[in-house]
Amino acid sequence: FSLLREPGNSGSPSLIMAAAFQGTKIRSDRAITQRQKHEAAHESLITHNLEQLKVEQYAIWENKTADVIREGRVRNKVDQLKRVRGEHLQDRRQRLAELLAREQAEYEREIGRA
């Protein structure tokens, strides 16, 4: 920067120098402001990504929990059906054993008569 006075300008060299640096200050302020805007936008994106990750992880947890509950219900239903089937099988075996005993007794009576 030249500290020479312009013709018709009776300003001191410090005023001329201040005016020359004024443009630099505005540019550096603009650079700082632009950087701050960029950093704020970047932080906003990071925050948004973290929130999205939290939502996704929560959804995964909900789905896993729903799967565990569903599997438990299915397991309980299968156990119940097996238990009922076993009870019916025991009842049928009992009835068949009683029928066999009656038929055996009747057979022995008929053999005894003959």
Order of alpha helices (4+ residues) and beta strands (2+ residues): alpha
